[in-house]
């Protein structure tokens, strides 16, 4: 066999070997493992402005961790979520919370309000100033002046679907949703009238988040109510 032919044969054998070699193993990253979360919470945890599932991308990691623990321990009632988190260690739950908390991604377009202008104004008033007669503090006192949340554990309330906001405030009012004692949000929600719940949800869902929607670095103390989960 000539030298040229032997070289050609060797090249062909190498090519065949490359074609039949096993593909390289897939890299197992946290992002890949957490794709299961996006089935409900949307691509990268962004969700949408419609429906019931909340955005988790960019929420304070402490808040996300607290909610995973609340699902695990039954303070939030959701069979699917409890089944997902029950077998996981707290260290892994903290990893999940840190991953989604670190994402800085675009927000969906706000929802148009479906209530009268005076109801929207009532929602804005509750967010900015609260209602002293009903013992309701301003939402901004805990959730930040821009309502994008506060580190380490107060969530932003902009970019959430109206139906989700109504459902969660209703769950706080009825005790279906709870948090570590003292449960400040349950106390606030019980002081809200049903029409106030609708006003708040409509106003919040209709607001476009600011260009920089990251949570504020720390709450302004003192808080208006003792809160068992907002500072850790």
C-alpha positions in Angstrom: 0.0 0.0 0.0 1.4 3.4 -0.9 2.2 5.9 1.7 -0.5 8.2 0.3 -3.1 5.4 0.5 -2.1 4.4 4.0 -2.5 8.0 5.1 -6.0 8.2 3.5 -7.0 5.0 5.2 -5.8 6.2 8.6 -7.7 9.4 8.1 -10.9 7.5 7.3 -10.5 5.3 10.3 -10.1 8.3 12.6 -13.2 9.9 11.0 -15.3 6.7 11.6 -14.0 6.6 15.2 -15.1 10.2 15.8 -18.5 9.5 14.3 -19.2 6.5 16.4 -17.7 7.8 19.7 -20.1 8.3 22.6 -21.3 12.0 22.9 -19.7 13.9 25.7 -21.7 13.8 29.0 -24.2 16.6 29.6 -23.1 19.2 32.1 -25.4 19.0 35.2 -26.0 22.6 36.3 -28.4 24.0 38.9 -30.1 26.0 36.1 -30.8 22.7 34.2 -32.2 21.0 37.3 -34.4 24.0 38.1 -36.1 23.9 34.7 -38.9 21.9 36.4 -39.8 25.2 38.2 -40.4 27.0 34.9 -43.3 24.7 34.0 -45.4 26.8 36.3 -43.4 30.0 37.0 -42.4 30.6 33.4 -39.1 30.8 31.5 -36.3 31.5 34.0 -39.0 32.1 36.7 -40.2 35.3 34.9 -43.9 34.2 34.8 -46.3 36.5 32.9 -48.8 39.2 33.7 -51.7 36.7 33.4 -52.9 33.8 35.5 -52.1 32.6 39.0 -48.4 31.7 39.1 -46.1 34.4 40.5 -42.8 35.6 39.3 -39.9 34.3 41.3 -36.9 35.7 39.3 -35.3 38.6 41.2 -37.2 38.2 44.4 -35.0 38.5 47.6 -33.4 35.1 48.3 -34.5 35.2 51.9 -38.1 35.6 50.9 -37.9 32.7 48.4 -36.3 30.5 51.0 -38.9 31.3 53.6 -41.7 30.4 51.1 -40.1 27.1 50.3 -39.9 26.3 54.0 -43.6 27.5 54.4 -44.7 25.1 51.7 -42.7 22.3 53.2 -44.1 22.9 56.7 -47.7 23.4 55.6 -48.0 27.1 56.3 -48.8 27.5 52.6 -51.2 25.0 51.2 -50.1 23.6 47.8 -49.7 19.9 47.3 -47.5 20.1 44.3 -45.1 22.5 45.9 -44.9 20.5 49.1 -44.2 17.4 47.1 -41.4 19.1 45.3 -39.6 20.6 48.3 -40.3 18.0 51.0 -37.4 15.7 50.2 -34.9 18.5 49.7 -32.4 19.7 52.4 -32.5 23.2 53.7 -29.1 23.9 52.1 -30.4 22.9 48.7 -33.5 25.1 49.2 -31.2 28.0 50.0 -29.3 27.2 46.7 -32.6 27.3 44.8 -33.6 30.6 46.4 -30.2 32.2 45.8 -30.3 31.1 42.1 -33.7 32.7 41.3 -33.0 35.7 43.6 -29.9 36.6 41.6 -31.7 36.7 38.2 -32.2 40.2 36.7 -34.7 39.7 33.9 -37.3 41.8 32.0 -40.8 42.1 33.5 -44.0 41.5 31.6 -46.2 44.3 30.5 -48.6 45.5 33.2 -52.2 44.5 33.2 -54.9 47.1 32.5 -57.1 47.8 35.5 -60.7 46.5 35.6 -62.0 48.8 38.3 -63.2 52.4 38.4 -60.6 55.2 38.7 -61.7 55.9 42.3 -60.9 52.3 43.2 -57.5 52.6 41.6 -56.8 55.8 43.6 -57.8 53.9 46.8 -55.2 51.2 45.9 -52.5 53.9 45.4 -53.4 55.5 48.7 -53.0 52.2 50.6 -49.7 51.5 48.9 -48.2 54.9 49.7 -49.9 55.9 52.9 -52.0 53.1 54.3 -55.1 53.8 56.3 -54.6 54.9 59.9 -58.3 54.5 60.8 -58.2 50.8 59.9 -54.7 50.3 61.3 -53.3 49.5 57.9 -49.6 50.6 57.3 -48.4 51.8 53.9 -47.3 48.8 51.7 -44.2 50.8 50.9 -43.1 50.7 54.6 -42.1 47.0 54.2 -42.0 46.4 50.5 -39.9 49.4 49.6 -40.7 52.8 48.2 -40.6 51.4 44.6 -42.5 48.3 45.6 -39.7 46.1 44.2 -39.0 44.4 47.5 -36.4 44.9 50.2 -33.5 42.6 51.2 -33.3 40.2 52.8 -36.9 38.9 52.8 -39.6 41.4 51.8 -40.9 40.6 48.3 -41.6 43.0 45.4 -45.3 43.3 44.5 -45.0 44.7 41.0 -45.1 42.5 38.0 -47.5 40.0 39.7 -50.8 39.0 38.1 -53.9 40.6 39.5 -55.6 37.3 40.1 -52.6 36.0 42.0 -52.5 39.1 44.3 -56.2 38.8 45.1 -55.9 35.1 45.8 -52.9 35.6 48.2 -54.4 38.5 50.1 -57.6 36.4 50.4 -55.5 33.5 51.7 -53.9 35.7 54.3 -57.3 36.9 55.4 -58.7 33.4 55.9 -55.6 31.8 57.3 -55.0 29.5 54.3 -51.6 31.2 54.0 -49.5 31.8 57.0 -45.9 32.8 57.9 -43.6 32.6 60.9 -45.0 34.4 63.9 -45.6 37.2 64.4 -47.4 36.9 61.1 -47.6 40.6 60.1 -49.1 40.1 56.6 -52.0 38.1 58.1 -52.7 40.9 60.5 -52.6 43.5 57.7 -54.8 41.4 55.4 -57.4 40.9 58.0 -57.7 44.7 58.4 -58.4 45.1 54.6 -61.9 45.2 53.4 -62.7 43.0 50.3 -63.0 46.1 48.2 -59.6 47.2 49.4 -58.1 43.9 48.3 -59.5 44.4 44.8 -58.2 48.0 44.7 -54.7 47.0 45.8 -54.4 44.1 43.4 -55.7 46.2 40.4 -53.3 49.1 41.2 -50.3 46.9 41.7 -50.9 44.8 38.6 -51.3 48.0 36.5 -47.9 49.5 37.4 -44.8 49.0 35.2 -41.7 48.1 37.3 -38.8 50.6 37.1 -35.9 49.9 34.8 -33.8 48.9 37.8 -36.2 46.5 39.6 -33.7 45.1 42.1 -34.9 45.0 45.8 -33.7 47.8 48.1 -30.7 46.9 50.2 -32.3 47.0 53.6 -35.6 48.0 55.2 -36.2 51.4 56.9 -36.5 50.7 60.6 -38.5 50.6 62.7 -41.1 48.5 60.8 -44.8 49.4 61.3 -45.5 45.9 62.7 -43.5 43.1 64.2 -42.8 40.6 61.3 -41.5 37.1 61.9 -40.0 36.5 58.5 -39.2 39.8 56.9 -35.7 40.3 58.4 -34.1 36.9 57.9 
